[in-house]
Amino acid sequence: MVQGIYRKTVLTSGMTLVTEAMPWRTSVAVGVWVRSGSRDEPVEWLGISHFLEHMMFKGTERRDARSIAASLESLGGHLDAYTAREQVCYQARALAEHLPEAVDVLSDIVCRSLLAPTEVAREKDVVREEILAYEDNPEEKVNDLLAEQVWGGHELGRPILGTAATVGELTADHLKDYFWRRYRPRDLVLIATGGLEHAHLEELAERMFAPPAGESMPLSEGPPPYRPKIQHYARDLQQLYVSLGTRGVADVHPDRYPLVVLNTLLGGGMSSRLFQSVREQAGLAYSVYSAQEFYRDAGMLSIQMGVSPDRGREALNRTREELDALRDAGPTEEEVEAARSQIRGTVMIEQDSVSSRMNYLAHEEIYRGTHTPPEEQVKKILAVTREQVIDVARRHLEPSRFSLAALGPAHGGPLGANDWPTD
């Protein structure tokens, strides 16, 4: 695996710059990360992080919305953005020769957006439509319902988009106030990878970025103690959508790598236990998989599936059997080796992409404040033993500690405690 040259600098303003220079690449990926997300919003401004992300593309002191859209598109590049629970990201892809243009437009939208009242009013309609589309997507909706149950009213369980009601109450003044409190220099990280020179990007960033000065706003506190819940939400759908979830660990927890291996062999692909049992052997679902989420102070392990309404209980029984089997007997040595190899391949293939490398650097900086080369991450994965996987399986796969959220019809009535007993 060929590695670039990693460097980190704190700019005069207090903003952090991290780069991986790869002189042989002809393109660059560059992004600005905000070190807070939807979990850090005041409850009365639910959805403001995502709405503010939208508004950054609606006009600055030097560009209107059309000019922002065309700024890199006309050069063959593109701009994008997303809001997550613990960060907001604005990113660009461009040819290496167009790095100055990419930094110019990113600094413009992140530091000089107008947040004009007329644009705010217009964009509310766009975000409302996005919320409605999300509500109409049962796979996304059931995962949000599960998050509400697992996080027990904590900010991690709130919808990233907000609600139509909370977004409807947001004003230009609210957005400006939140911008000034959340986009401070120490809240921002500029990450770039590809055909670039660190010193050149540092000079561009010092000259172009001017975030508002001041102290950072505190982040939200950790979630309360967990108690599993079961809820079935009726909806007229063709399938029954089921999400199961339990608390996991924080991003920097020692269990992280054994849990990643466990998740991979449990439901991380077509050869996983859940896929083979629930879909291939029993034909109960088209899609069934497990996932891990790691946050700064907590985590979640979840299982998702869509099944026929008359076979939901059978699918749950199959799932419970697989969880019990992993807890009781553990995986085979061959399964652990296959999972380690799968993860290694995924990590190494991602290194072919400058965008993936940028995202990797951002994750390392935001959650660890340092840089662990991908080769070191691979070594940690390959060092995970069967005994470690058995240990985390016994501690994290107790079925009674999983919450259950179901959306859609179920023959025989709503799913309840008899179908998935909890503590």
C-alpha positions as a Markdown table, in Angstrom:
| # | Residue | x | y | z |
|---|---|---|---|---|
| 1 | Met | 0.0 | 0.0 | 0.0 |
| 2 | Val | 1.6 | 3.3 | -1.2 |
| 3 | Gln | 1.3 | 6.0 | 1.4 |
| 4 | Gly | 1.5 | 9.7 | 0.8 |
| 5 | Ile | 3.2 | 12.3 | 3.0 |
| 6 | Tyr | 1.1 | 13.1 | 6.1 |
| 7 | Arg | 1.3 | 16.6 | 7.7 |
| 8 | Lys | -0.8 | 18.5 | 10.2 |
| 9 | Thr | -0.7 | 22.2 | 11.0 |
| 10 | Val | -2.7 | 24.5 | 13.2 |
| 11 | Leu | -3.4 | 27.7 | 11.3 |
| 12 | Thr | -3.0 | 31.2 | 12.7 |
| 13 | Ser | -6.7 | 31.4 | 13.3 |
| 14 | Gly | -6.8 | 28.1 | 15.3 |
| 15 | Met | -8.3 | 26.1 | 12.4 |
| 16 | Thr | -6.6 | 22.6 | 11.8 |
| 17 | Leu | -5.1 | 21.6 | 8.5 |
| 18 | Val | -4.4 | 18.0 | 7.7 |
| 19 | Thr | -3.0 | 16.7 | 4.4 |
| 20 | Glu | -1.8 | 13.6 | 2.7 |
| 21 | Ala | 0.3 | 14.6 | -0.3 |
| 22 | Met | 0.3 | 12.1 | -3.2 |
| 23 | Pro | 2.4 | 13.7 | -5.9 |
| 24 | Trp | 1.6 | 11.0 | -8.4 |
| 25 | Arg | -2.2 | 11.7 | -8.3 |
| 26 | Thr | -3.7 | 14.2 | -10.8 |
| 27 | Ser | -6.7 | 15.1 | -8.7 |
| 28 | Val | -7.4 | 16.3 | -5.1 |
| 29 | Ala | -10.1 | 15.8 | -2.6 |
| 30 | Val | -10.5 | 18.6 | -0.1 |
| 31 | Gly | -13.1 | 19.1 | 2.6 |
| 32 | Val | -14.0 | 21.2 | 5.7 |
| 33 | Trp | -15.4 | 19.3 | 8.7 |
| 34 | Val | -17.3 | 20.9 | 11.5 |
| 35 | Arg | -16.7 | 19.1 | 14.8 |
| 36 | Ser | -20.4 | 19.0 | 15.8 |
| 37 | Gly | -23.5 | 17.6 | 14.3 |
| 38 | Ser | -27.2 | 17.0 | 14.9 |
| 39 | Arg | -26.6 | 15.6 | 18.4 |
| 40 | Asp | -25.2 | 18.9 | 19.5 |
| 41 | Glu | -28.2 | 21.1 | 18.6 |
| 42 | Pro | -30.6 | 22.7 | 21.1 |
| 43 | Val | -33.8 | 20.8 | 21.1 |
| 44 | Glu | -35.8 | 23.8 | 20.0 |
| 45 | Trp | -33.6 | 24.1 | 16.9 |
| 46 | Leu | -33.8 | 20.5 | 15.9 |
| 47 | Gly | -32.5 | 20.1 | 12.3 |
| 48 | Ile | -30.6 | 23.4 | 12.3 |
| 49 | Ser | -27.2 | 21.8 | 11.4 |
| 50 | His | -28.7 | 20.2 | 8.3 |
| 51 | Phe | -30.6 | 23.3 | 7.3 |
| 52 | Leu | -27.5 | 25.5 | 7.8 |
| 53 | Glu | -25.6 | 23.1 | 5.5 |
| 54 | His | -28.2 | 23.6 | 2.8 |
| 55 | Met | -28.1 | 27.4 | 3.2 |
| 56 | Met | -24.3 | 27.5 | 2.7 |
| 57 | Phe | -24.9 | 26.9 | -1.0 |
| 58 | Lys | -27.5 | 29.6 | -1.4 |
| 59 | Gly | -25.3 | 32.7 | -1.8 |
| 60 | Thr | -22.2 | 34.3 | -0.4 |
| 61 | Glu | -20.8 | 37.8 | -0.4 |
| 62 | Arg | -19.2 | 37.0 | -3.8 |
| 63 | Arg | -21.3 | 34.3 | -5.4 |
| 64 | Asp | -25.0 | 33.6 | -5.9 |
| 65 | Ala | -26.3 | 30.0 | -5.7 |
| 66 | Arg | -25.8 | 29.4 | -9.4 |
| 67 | Ser | -22.2 | 30.6 | -9.3 |
| 68 | Ile | -21.5 | 28.3 | -6.4 |
| 69 | Ala | -22.9 | 25.3 | -8.3 |
| 70 | Ala | -20.9 | 26.1 | -11.4 |
| 71 | Ser | -17.7 | 27.0 | -9.7 |
| 72 | Leu | -16.2 | 23.5 | -9.9 |
| 73 | Glu | -18.7 | 21.8 | -12.2 |
| 74 | Ser | -17.4 | 24.0 | -15.0 |
| 75 | Leu | -13.9 | 22.6 | -14.3 |
| 76 | Gly | -15.0 | 18.9 | -14.2 |
| 77 | Gly | -15.1 | 18.8 | -10.4 |
| 78 | His | -18.0 | 18.9 | -8.0 |
| 79 | Leu | -19.1 | 20.1 | -4.6 |
| 80 | Asp | -21.0 | 18.1 | -2.0 |
| 81 | Ala | -22.0 | 18.2 | 1.7 |
| 82 | Tyr | -23.6 | 16.1 | 4.4 |
| 83 | Thr | -24.8 | 16.4 | 8.0 |
| 84 | Ala | -24.2 | 13.5 | 10.4 |
| 85 | Arg | -24.8 | 13.1 | 14.1 |
| 86 | Glu | -21.3 | 14.3 | 15.1 |
| 87 | Gln | -20.1 | 16.4 | 12.2 |
| 88 | Val | -21.0 | 18.4 | 9.2 |
| 89 | Cys | -18.8 | 18.2 | 6.0 |
| 90 | Tyr | -18.4 | 20.3 | 2.9 |
| 91 | Gln | -16.2 | 18.7 | 0.3 |
| 92 | Ala | -14.9 | 19.2 | -3.2 |
| 93 | Arg | -13.2 | 17.0 | -5.9 |
| 94 | Ala | -11.2 | 18.6 | -8.6 |
| 95 | Leu | -8.1 | 18.3 | -10.7 |
| 96 | Ala | -4.9 | 19.0 | -8.7 |
| 97 | Glu | -4.3 | 22.2 | -10.8 |
| 98 | His | -7.7 | 23.5 | -9.6 |
| 99 | Leu | -6.9 | 23.2 | -5.9 |
| 100 | Pro | -7.0 | 27.0 | -5.5 |
| 101 | Glu | -10.4 | 27.2 | -7.0 |
| 102 | Ala | -11.7 | 24.4 | -4.7 |
| 103 | Val | -10.3 | 26.1 | -1.6 |
| 104 | Asp | -11.7 | 29.4 | -2.7 |
| 105 | Val | -15.3 | 28.2 | -3.1 |
| 106 | Leu | -15.1 | 26.0 | 0.1 |
| 107 | Ser | -13.8 | 29.0 | 2.2 |
| 108 | Asp | -16.5 | 31.2 | 0.6 |
| 109 | Ile | -19.5 | 29.0 | 1.5 |
| 110 | Val | -18.1 | 28.1 | 5.0 |
| 111 | Cys | -17.1 | 31.6 | 6.0 |
| 112 | Arg | -19.1 | 34.1 | 4.0 |
| 113 | Ser | -22.6 | 32.7 | 3.4 |
| 114 | Leu | -25.3 | 35.4 | 3.5 |
| 115 | Leu | -28.1 | 33.3 | 5.0 |
| 116 | Ala | -30.6 | 35.8 | 3.4 |
| 117 | Pro | -34.1 | 35.6 | 4.8 |
| 118 | Thr | -35.7 | 35.2 | 1.3 |
| 119 | Glu | -33.4 | 32.2 | 0.6 |
| 120 | Val | -34.2 | 30.8 | 4.1 |
| 121 | Ala | -37.9 | 30.9 | 3.3 |
| 122 | Arg | -37.4 | 29.3 | -0.1 |
| 123 | Glu | -35.1 | 26.5 | 1.2 |
| 124 | Lys | -37.6 | 25.5 | 3.9 |
| 125 | Asp | -39.8 | 24.1 | 1.2 |
| 126 | Val | -36.9 | 22.1 | -0.1 |
| 127 | Val | -36.0 | 20.7 | 3.3 |
| 128 | Arg | -39.7 | 19.9 | 4.0 |
| 129 | Glu | -39.8 | 17.8 | 0.8 |
| 130 | Glu | -36.6 | 16.1 | 1.9 |
| 131 | Ile | -38.2 | 15.3 | 5.3 |
| 132 | Leu | -41.4 | 14.0 | 3.6 |
| 133 | Ala | -39.3 | 11.8 | 1.2 |
| 134 | Tyr | -37.4 | 10.4 | 4.2 |
| 135 | Glu | -40.7 | 9.7 | 6.0 |
| 136 | Asp | -41.9 | 7.7 | 2.9 |
| 137 | Asn | -38.7 | 5.6 | 3.0 |
| 138 | Pro | -39.5 | 2.7 | 5.4 |
| 139 | Glu | -36.0 | 1.4 | 5.6 |
| 140 | Glu | -34.7 | 4.9 | 6.7 |
| 141 | Lys | -37.7 | 5.5 | 8.9 |
| 142 | Val | -37.5 | 2.3 | 10.9 |
| 143 | Asn | -33.8 | 3.0 | 11.6 |
| 144 | Asp | -34.7 | 6.4 | 13.0 |
| 145 | Leu | -37.4 | 4.8 | 15.2 |
| 146 | Leu | -34.8 | 2.3 | 16.5 |
| 147 | Ala | -32.4 | 5.2 | 17.3 |
| 148 | Glu | -35.1 | 6.8 | 19.4 |
| 149 | Gln | -35.5 | 3.6 | 21.4 |
| 150 | Val | -31.8 | 2.8 | 21.8 |
| 151 | Trp | -30.8 | 6.3 | 22.9 |
| 152 | Gly | -33.7 | 6.9 | 25.3 |
| 153 | Gly | -34.5 | 10.5 | 24.5 |
| 154 | His | -30.9 | 11.5 | 24.1 |
| 155 | Glu | -29.8 | 13.8 | 21.2 |
| 156 | Leu | -28.3 | 10.8 | 19.4 |
| 157 | Gly | -31.9 | 9.5 | 18.9 |
| 158 | Arg | -33.2 | 12.7 | 17.2 |
| 159 | Pro | -33.7 | 12.8 | 13.4 |
| 160 | Ile | -30.8 | 14.6 | 11.6 |
| 161 | Leu | -33.2 | 16.4 | 9.3 |
| 162 | Gly | -35.3 | 17.7 | 12.2 |
| 163 | Thr | -39.1 | 17.7 | 11.7 |
| 164 | Ala | -41.3 | 19.8 | 9.5 |
| 165 | Ala | -42.4 | 21.7 | 12.6 |
| 166 | Thr | -39.0 | 22.5 | 14.0 |
| 167 | Val | -37.6 | 23.4 | 10.6 |
| 168 | Gly | -40.6 | 25.6 | 10.0 |
| 169 | Glu | -39.7 | 27.7 | 13.0 |
| 170 | Leu | -36.1 | 28.4 | 12.0 |
| 171 | Thr | -35.3 | 31.9 | 10.9 |
| 172 | Ala | -32.3 | 33.6 | 9.3 |
| 173 | Asp | -31.3 | 35.0 | 12.7 |
| 174 | His | -31.4 | 31.5 | 14.2 |
| 175 | Leu | -29.1 | 30.3 | 11.5 |
| 176 | Lys | -26.7 | 33.2 | 11.8 |
| 177 | Asp | -26.5 | 32.8 | 15.6 |
| 178 | Tyr | -25.8 | 29.0 | 15.3 |
| 179 | Phe | -23.2 | 29.7 | 12.6 |
| 180 | Trp | -21.4 | 32.1 | 14.9 |
| 181 | Arg | -21.4 | 29.6 | 17.8 |
| 182 | Arg | -20.5 | 26.4 | 15.9 |
| 183 | Tyr | -18.2 | 27.5 | 13.1 |
| 184 | Arg | -15.4 | 28.9 | 15.2 |
| 185 | Pro | -11.8 | 28.2 | 14.0 |
| 186 | Arg | -11.1 | 25.4 | 16.5 |
| 187 | Asp | -14.4 | 23.8 | 15.4 |
| 188 | Leu | -13.2 | 23.5 | 11.8 |
| 189 | Val | -10.8 | 21.0 | 10.2 |
| 190 | Leu | -9.5 | 21.3 | 6.6 |
| 191 | Ile | -8.6 | 18.0 | 5.1 |
| 192 | Ala | -7.0 | 17.4 | 1.7 |
| 193 | Thr | -5.5 | 14.4 | -0.1 |
| 194 | Gly | -4.1 | 13.9 | -3.6 |
| 195 | Gly | -1.8 | 15.8 | -5.9 |
| 196 | Leu | -1.0 | 18.8 | -3.6 |
| 197 | Glu | 1.8 | 20.4 | -1.5 |
| 198 | His | 1.0 | 21.0 | 2.1 |
| 199 | Ala | 2.8 | 24.4 | 2.2 |
| 200 | His | 0.8 | 25.6 | -0.8 |
| 201 | Leu | -2.5 | 24.6 | 0.7 |
| 202 | Glu | -1.5 | 26.1 | 4.0 |
| 203 | Glu | -0.8 | 29.4 | 2.3 |
| 204 | Leu | -4.2 | 29.3 | 0.5 |
| 205 | Ala | -6.0 | 28.4 | 3.7 |
| 206 | Glu | -4.4 | 31.2 | 5.7 |
| 207 | Arg | -5.4 | 33.7 | 3.1 |
| 208 | Met | -8.9 | 32.5 | 2.2 |
| 209 | Phe | -10.5 | 31.1 | 5.4 |
| 210 | Ala | -11.8 | 33.6 | 7.9 |
| 211 | Pro | -14.1 | 31.8 | 10.4 |
| 212 | Pro | -15.7 | 33.8 | 13.2 |
| 213 | Ala | -13.3 | 34.3 | 16.2 |
| 214 | Gly | -14.2 | 33.2 | 19.7 |
| 215 | Glu | -14.5 | 30.2 | 22.0 |
| 216 | Ser | -16.1 | 26.9 | 20.9 |
| 217 | Met | -19.6 | 26.0 | 22.1 |
| 218 | Pro | -19.7 | 22.9 | 24.3 |
| 219 | Leu | -20.8 | 19.6 | 22.8 |
| 220 | Ser | -23.7 | 17.5 | 24.1 |
| 221 | Glu | -23.1 | 15.1 | 27.0 |
| 222 | Gly | -23.2 | 11.3 | 26.8 |
| 223 | Pro | -26.4 | 9.3 | 26.7 |
| 224 | Pro | -28.3 | 8.1 | 29.8 |
| 225 | Pro | -28.4 | 4.4 | 30.9 |
| 226 | Tyr | -29.9 | 2.0 | 28.4 |
| 227 | Arg | -33.1 | 0.0 | 28.7 |
| 228 | Pro | -34.3 | -2.0 | 25.7 |
| 229 | Lys | -37.7 | -1.3 | 24.3 |
| 230 | Ile | -40.1 | -2.9 | 21.7 |
| 231 | Gln | -42.4 | -0.9 | 19.5 |
| 232 | His | -44.4 | -1.8 | 16.4 |
| 233 | Tyr | -45.6 | 1.1 | 14.3 |
| 234 | Ala | -48.5 | 0.3 | 12.0 |
| 235 | Arg | -48.2 | 1.4 | 8.4 |
| 236 | Asp | -49.8 | 0.2 | 5.2 |
| 237 | Leu | -46.8 | -1.3 | 3.5 |
| 238 | Gln | -46.1 | -4.4 | 1.4 |
| 239 | Gln | -43.3 | -5.5 | 3.7 |
| 240 | Leu | -42.6 | -5.5 | 7.4 |
| 241 | Tyr | -39.4 | -3.6 | 8.2 |
| 242 | Val | -37.6 | -4.6 | 11.4 |
| 243 | Ser | -34.6 | -3.0 | 13.1 |
| 244 | Leu | -32.9 | -4.5 | 16.2 |
| 245 | Gly | -30.3 | -2.6 | 18.1 |
| 246 | Thr | -28.3 | -2.5 | 21.3 |
| 247 | Arg | -25.7 | -0.2 | 22.8 |
| 248 | Gly | -22.1 | -0.7 | 21.6 |
| 249 | Val | -18.9 | 1.2 | 22.4 |
| 250 | Ala | -17.3 | 4.5 | 21.7 |
| 251 | Asp | -15.0 | 4.9 | 18.7 |
| 252 | Val | -11.8 | 4.7 | 20.8 |
| 253 | His | -12.9 | 1.8 | 23.0 |
| 254 | Pro | -10.6 | -1.3 | 23.1 |
| 255 | Asp | -13.5 | -3.5 | 21.9 |
| 256 | Arg | -13.7 | -1.6 | 18.6 |
| 257 | Tyr | -11.7 | -3.9 | 16.4 |
| 258 | Pro | -13.1 | -7.2 | 17.8 |
| 259 | Leu | -16.6 | -5.8 | 17.3 |
| 260 | Val | -15.8 | -4.8 | 13.7 |
| 261 | Val | -14.8 | -8.4 | 13.1 |
| 262 | Leu | -17.8 | -9.8 | 14.9 |
| 263 | Asn | -20.2 | -7.5 | 12.9 |
| 264 | Thr | -18.6 | -8.6 | 9.6 |
| 265 | Leu | -19.2 | -12.3 | 10.2 |
| 266 | Leu | -22.6 | -11.7 | 11.8 |
| 267 | Gly | -24.1 | -9.6 | 9.0 |
| 268 | Gly | -21.5 | -7.8 | 7.0 |
| 269 | Gly | -22.0 | -9.4 | 3.6 |
| 270 | Met | -23.5 | -12.3 | 1.6 |
| 271 | Ser | -21.3 | -14.9 | 3.4 |
| 272 | Ser | -22.3 | -13.7 | 6.8 |
| 273 | Arg | -24.3 | -15.8 | 9.3 |
| 274 | Leu | -27.5 | -13.7 | 9.1 |
| 275 | Phe | -27.5 | -13.5 | 5.3 |
| 276 | Gln | -27.0 | -17.2 | 4.9 |
| 277 | Ser | -29.5 | -18.2 | 7.6 |
| 278 | Val | -32.3 | -15.6 | 7.1 |
| 279 | Arg | -32.1 | -15.2 | 3.3 |
| 280 | Glu | -30.3 | -18.1 | 1.7 |
| 281 | Gln | -31.5 | -21.0 | 3.9 |
| 282 | Ala | -35.0 | -19.8 | 4.9 |
| 283 | Gly | -35.8 | -17.3 | 2.1 |
| 284 | Leu | -37.3 | -14.9 | 4.6 |
| 285 | Ala | -35.8 | -11.6 | 3.4 |
| 286 | Tyr | -34.2 | -10.0 | 0.4 |
| 287 | Ser | -32.1 | -7.8 | 2.5 |
| 288 | Val | -30.7 | -8.6 | 6.0 |
| 289 | Tyr | -27.5 | -7.1 | 7.4 |
| 290 | Ser | -25.9 | -5.8 | 10.6 |
| 291 | Ala | -24.1 | -2.5 | 11.2 |
| 292 | Gln | -21.8 | -0.8 | 13.7 |
| 293 | Glu | -22.0 | 2.9 | 14.7 |
| 294 | Phe | -19.2 | 4.4 | 16.7 |
| 295 | Tyr | -19.6 | 7.8 | 18.3 |
| 296 | Arg | -17.3 | 9.9 | 20.6 |
| 297 | Asp | -18.8 | 8.5 | 23.8 |
| 298 | Ala | -21.1 | 5.6 | 22.8 |
| 299 | Gly | -22.0 | 3.2 | 20.0 |
| 300 | Met | -24.7 | 0.9 | 18.6 |
| 301 | Leu | -24.8 | -2.5 | 17.0 |
| 302 | Ser | -27.9 | -3.0 | 14.8 |
| 303 | Ile | -29.6 | -5.5 | 12.6 |
| 304 | Gln | -31.9 | -4.6 | 9.7 |
| 305 | Met | -34.2 | -6.6 | 7.6 |
| 306 | Gly | -37.3 | -6.4 | 5.4 |
| 307 | Val | -39.6 | -9.5 | 5.5 |
| 308 | Ser | -43.1 | -10.6 | 4.4 |
| 309 | Pro | -45.7 | -9.6 | 7.0 |
| 310 | Asp | -46.6 | -13.3 | 7.6 |
| 311 | Arg | -43.0 | -14.4 | 8.3 |
| 312 | Gly | -41.8 | -11.6 | 10.6 |
| 313 | Arg | -41.8 | -13.8 | 13.7 |
| 314 | Glu | -40.0 | -16.6 | 11.9 |
| 315 | Ala | -37.3 | -14.1 | 10.8 |
| 316 | Leu | -36.9 | -13.0 | 14.4 |
| 317 | Asn | -36.6 | -16.5 | 15.6 |
| 318 | Arg | -33.8 | -17.2 | 13.1 |
| 319 | Thr | -32.0 | -14.0 | 14.1 |
| 320 | Arg | -32.2 | -14.9 | 17.8 |
| 321 | Glu | -30.8 | -18.4 | 17.0 |
| 322 | Glu | -27.8 | -16.9 | 15.3 |
| 323 | Leu | -27.1 | -14.5 | 18.2 |
| 324 | Asp | -27.4 | -17.3 | 20.7 |
| 325 | Ala | -25.1 | -19.5 | 18.6 |
| 326 | Leu | -22.4 | -16.9 | 18.4 |
| 327 | Arg | -22.7 | -16.3 | 22.1 |
| 328 | Asp | -22.7 | -19.9 | 23.1 |
| 329 | Ala | -20.2 | -21.5 | 20.7 |
| 330 | Gly | -18.5 | -18.5 | 19.1 |
| 331 | Pro | -17.5 | -18.3 | 15.4 |
| 332 | Thr | -15.1 | -20.8 | 13.9 |
| 333 | Glu | -11.5 | -20.0 | 13.3 |
| 334 | Glu | -12.3 | -20.0 | 9.6 |
| 335 | Glu | -15.0 | -17.4 | 10.0 |
| 336 | Val | -12.8 | -15.1 | 11.9 |
| 337 | Glu | -10.0 | -15.4 | 9.3 |
| 338 | Ala | -12.5 | -14.7 | 6.5 |
| 339 | Ala | -13.9 | -11.7 | 8.3 |
| 340 | Arg | -10.4 | -10.3 | 8.9 |
| 341 | Ser | -9.5 | -10.8 | 5.3 |
| 342 | Gln | -12.7 | -9.1 | 4.1 |
| 343 | Ile | -12.0 | -6.1 | 6.3 |
| 344 | Arg | -8.4 | -5.9 | 5.2 |
| 345 | Gly | -9.5 | -6.0 | 1.5 |
| 346 | Thr | -12.1 | -3.3 | 2.1 |
| 347 | Val | -9.6 | -1.0 | 3.8 |
| 348 | Met | -6.9 | -1.4 | 1.2 |
| 349 | Ile | -9.3 | -1.0 | -1.8 |
| 350 | Glu | -10.6 | 2.3 | -0.3 |
| 351 | Gln | -7.0 | 3.6 | -0.3 |
| 352 | Asp | -7.2 | 3.8 | -4.1 |
| 353 | Ser | -9.6 | 6.7 | -3.7 |
| 354 | Val | -8.4 | 10.1 | -2.7 |
| 355 | Ser | -11.9 | 10.8 | -1.4 |
| 356 | Ser | -11.8 | 7.7 | 0.9 |
| 357 | Arg | -8.4 | 8.7 | 2.1 |
| 358 | Met | -9.7 | 12.2 | 2.9 |
| 359 | Asn | -12.6 | 10.8 | 4.9 |
| 360 | Tyr | -10.2 | 8.5 | 6.7 |
| 361 | Leu | -7.9 | 11.4 | 7.7 |
| 362 | Ala | -11.0 | 13.3 | 8.9 |
| 363 | His | -12.2 | 10.5 | 11.1 |
| 364 | Glu | -8.7 | 10.1 | 12.6 |
| 365 | Glu | -8.4 | 13.8 | 13.4 |
| 366 | Ile | -12.0 | 14.3 | 14.7 |
| 367 | Tyr | -12.1 | 11.2 | 16.9 |
| 368 | Arg | -8.4 | 10.7 | 17.9 |
| 369 | Gly | -6.7 | 14.0 | 17.2 |
| 370 | Thr | -3.9 | 12.0 | 15.5 |
| 371 | His | -3.2 | 9.8 | 12.5 |
| 372 | Thr | -3.0 | 6.0 | 12.4 |
| 373 | Pro | -1.9 | 4.9 | 9.0 |
| 374 | Pro | -4.3 | 2.4 | 7.3 |
| 375 | Glu | -1.5 | -0.2 | 7.5 |
| 376 | Glu | -1.6 | 0.0 | 11.3 |
| 377 | Gln | -5.4 | -0.3 | 11.3 |
| 378 | Val | -5.1 | -3.4 | 9.1 |
| 379 | Lys | -2.5 | -4.8 | 11.5 |
| 380 | Lys | -4.9 | -4.3 | 14.4 |
| 381 | Ile | -7.7 | -6.1 | 12.5 |
| 382 | Leu | -5.4 | -9.0 | 11.6 |
| 383 | Ala | -4.4 | -9.3 | 15.3 |
| 384 | Val | -7.9 | -9.9 | 16.4 |
| 385 | Thr | -8.2 | -13.4 | 17.8 |
| 386 | Arg | -11.2 | -15.9 | 17.9 |
| 387 | Glu | -11.1 | -15.6 | 21.7 |
| 388 | Gln | -11.5 | -11.8 | 21.5 |
| 389 | Val | -14.5 | -12.2 | 19.1 |
| 390 | Ile | -16.1 | -14.8 | 21.4 |
| 391 | Asp | -15.6 | -12.4 | 24.4 |
| 392 | Val | -17.3 | -9.4 | 22.7 |
| 393 | Ala | -20.0 | -11.7 | 21.3 |
| 394 | Arg | -20.9 | -12.9 | 24.8 |
| 395 | Arg | -21.0 | -9.3 | 26.2 |
| 396 | His | -22.7 | -7.6 | 23.3 |
| 397 | Leu | -25.0 | -10.1 | 21.6 |
| 398 | Glu | -27.4 | -10.9 | 24.4 |
| 399 | Pro | -30.8 | -10.9 | 22.6 |
| 400 | Ser | -32.7 | -9.5 | 25.6 |
| 401 | Arg | -30.5 | -6.4 | 25.4 |
| 402 | Phe | -31.7 | -5.6 | 21.9 |
| 403 | Ser | -34.4 | -3.0 | 21.3 |
| 404 | Leu | -36.8 | -3.8 | 18.4 |
| 405 | Ala | -38.5 | -1.3 | 16.1 |
| 406 | Ala | -40.9 | -2.6 | 13.5 |
| 407 | Leu | -42.7 | -0.7 | 10.8 |
| 408 | Gly | -45.5 | -2.1 | 8.7 |
| 409 | Pro | -48.1 | -4.9 | 8.9 |
| 410 | Ala | -47.6 | -8.2 | 10.7 |
| 411 | His | -50.0 | -11.2 | 10.5 |
| 412 | Gly | -51.1 | -12.2 | 13.9 |
| 413 | Gly | -51.0 | -8.7 | 15.3 |
| 414 | Pro | -48.2 | -6.3 | 16.3 |
| 415 | Leu | -44.8 | -7.7 | 17.4 |
| 416 | Gly | -44.4 | -7.5 | 21.1 |
| 417 | Ala | -42.5 | -8.8 | 24.2 |
| 418 | Asn | -43.6 | -12.4 | 23.4 |
| 419 | Asp | -41.8 | -12.2 | 20.1 |
| 420 | Trp | -38.6 | -10.6 | 21.4 |
| 421 | Pro | -38.3 | -10.7 | 25.2 |
| 422 | Thr | -36.1 | -8.0 | 26.7 |
| 423 | Asp | -34.6 | -7.3 | 30.1 |
